[in-house]
């Protein structure tokens, strides 16, 4: 797979190559295959595999904490530095020459399957919703900040809305 940069000169150029061994076993043509791309195109997800760009003009497969094989229903902030799953908040540590990029648990917490994360500087909001019945949704909005590289919950609001 090739990542193409449409932002240089007047013609699109190949920016980096993602070797197929990194996503081996995933059928890219399968309608059930899911994709996410960061706003800056330096990270993307195919199903349970997350990739980040490295300065050597290649993308690399990120790793998870020991004992974790995938993230449950992840959503990401714009640059993929934060992932919110059903069971917690993960932060990304970039790849170095000696170590793979990795997502580690920043804070355990419980979130609904349907969620979004919005970040502005060191502050971010997580919004979730879950169907309560045929006419109502329960929602949660959680305000967070990053202090000394760790997420801290500032406040949380919950409620129910009728559709």
N, C-alpha and C positions, 0 to 999 in steps of 0.2 A: 504494500500500500504506500502511496506517496502523498505527502502533505504538500499542497501547492500554495504559494504565496502570491496573492493577487494585488499586493500593495506595493510592489516595486516596479519602477519604470512603467512601460506601457504594455508589457506582456507578462503573463503569469509564468513563474519559474518554480521548479521543484525546490522546496524549502528543505525537506528532510524525508527520509525513507523510514518506514516502519516495517521491519522484517516480519515475514509471516510466521516465523517461529514464535514471536511474542504473542500472537493471538491464535495460535494453533488450536484447532478444535472448534472454533467459532465460525459458523456459516454467515458471512456478511450479507448474503442475499436472502436469508431467512427473515420473514416478516416479524418474527418474535424477537429478533436481535435489537437491543436498545443501544442508543448512542447519546452521549452528552459531549459538548465541546466548550472549553473555557472561552471567555470573552476575548482573551488575548491569543487564542489558538495555541498556547504553549502546553496545554493539557487536554486530554480527552478520555472518555470512557467507552468501552465496548462491552456490554453485559457486565460482568463482574471484574473486568480487567481495567486498570487505570494506568495511563501513560503520561509521562511528563517529558518535555523537551530538555535536552542537556546541551551545553555549549559546544559539544563536539558535533553539532548538526545531526543529531539522531534523537529519536524518542526511546525511552526506556520504560519497562514495566515496573510499576511501583509495587512495594511489598506491604503487607499488613502486620500487625503485632503477632507474635508467636501464638499459634493455636487458632488464628482467625484466617479463614480461607476466602471470605468475601464480606462485603458490607451490606447490611440489610436495608434495602430501599434507600440508597444514598441520594442526597441532593447536595449540590455544591454552591459555594459562593462564586463570584464572577471569575476568579483566577484559580479555583480549585485548591486554595490553601486551607479551606475548612470544608469538611464533609459532615453532614448531619444524617444519622441513620435512625432506625427505629429504637435503638438502644443507647445512643450517645452521640457525642461530638468528637470528631477526630481532627487532628491538625497534621499538616503535611510538612515534612522535613525534606528539603531538596537533596537530590543525588550529589555526591561528591566523587572524586576520583576513586576513593576507597570504599564507598558505601552506596547502596541503592537508595533511591528515594523511598520514603516510608510514611504511611499514615499510622499515627499512634493515637490511643485514646486520650483525649484531653479531659473529658468529663463524662461519666456515665449519667444517662438521663433517659426518659421514655418519651417518644414522640410518635404521633400517628403516621401511618403510611403516606398520606398525602401531606406534603410539607414543602416549604420554600425557605431559603435563607437569603437575607439581604445584608450586605456589609458596607459600612462607611468608616474608613480608618480602622481604629481598634474597637469600634462598636458594631454589633450586628444583632439582627432580629431573626427569630425563627417563628414562622407562622404555620400552624397545622390545622387540619380539619378532618372530621370523621363523621359519617352519617349516624345520627342518633336514631332515626326512623325514616319513614317515607317523606316526611315534610320538614325535618329539622337536621341541622348540622351542629355538632359541638366544635368549638374552635379554641385554640390556645395561641397566645402571642407571648413570646418570651424575649425579654431584653437582656443582652449580654455585653460584656466588655472584655477585652484582653488586657490583663495586667501581668507584667513580668512573664510574658509568653504563655499564660494560662487563662482559660476562659472562666469568667465569673458571672453567674446569673445575678442581674441587678433587680429584675422584677418579672412578674408573670401575670397575665390576665387571661381569664377563661370566660366562656359564655356559650350561648346557644342562639342560633339564628334560624328563622323559618325561610324555606326556599319558596 
